[in-house]
Amino acid sequence: MLRFRFFLEKYGFAVSSRLAEKLGMRAKDIRILFIYGTFATLGAGFGIYLLLASLLRIKDCFFVKRNSVFDL
């Protein structure tokens, strides 16, 4: 159970931080929003969270960030 928790802490919060970065909010507020949404909709918020995580991972496979022109 401890390994599962560490896995979620390492890879699960990237969705919240990246979404917060795009929206200009704090990641803590996004996480709380997901938690409240999950309780309010009886689990649909967690499904949306997993959907966003998979979409961000797929996007990262296709689009590569390049820091400068010399990274070609």
N, C-alpha and C positions, 0 to 999 in steps of 0.2 A: 504494500500500500504506500510505503514511503517513496519508493522509486516512481510510482505513478504520480504522486504529488509533485515530485521534483520535475518530472517530465512536463506536467501541466504548467508549472511555474516557469519553466524555461521556454516552452514553445507556445503556450496558450495565451500569454499576455501580449504577444506581439500584435495580435489583431487589435486589441484595445489601444495600444500605443500608436499604431499606424493610423487607425481611424481617428484618434484624438488629434494626431498631427495634421491630418487632412482637414478636420473641422475646426481646428484652432482651439480645442478644449484640453482639459487635463485628462490624462488616462484614468485617473481615479474616478472621475465623474462618469466616464464611459462604462467602466466596470460596474459601478453602482447602478447605472441605468440598465445594464444587462441583467443584473441580479433582481432588481425590482420587476423588470419586464418578465423574467422567468416565473416569478411567483404570481404575477398578475394573470399571465396567460397559460399557466400550468405546463410549462416546459417548452412552449413555442419559441421563447427567447433564446433558449439554449440551442435549438435547431438553427435559428438564424445566425447565431454566433459560429456554429460549426460550418454553415454555408459560407459565411464571410471568410473564415479561415482557409477553406479549400479554394475559394476564388482567388484570394491573395497569393496562395502558394502556386496556383496555376499561372497567374499573371507574372510571377517572378521567374517562372520557367521560360517565358517567351520574351519578356522585356528585361534587358540587362542595363543597369545603371552604369554610365561611364562618367568618370570624374573629369576627364580632360580629352582634348582632341588626340592626344598621343596614345590613348588606350585602344586604338583600332586594332 
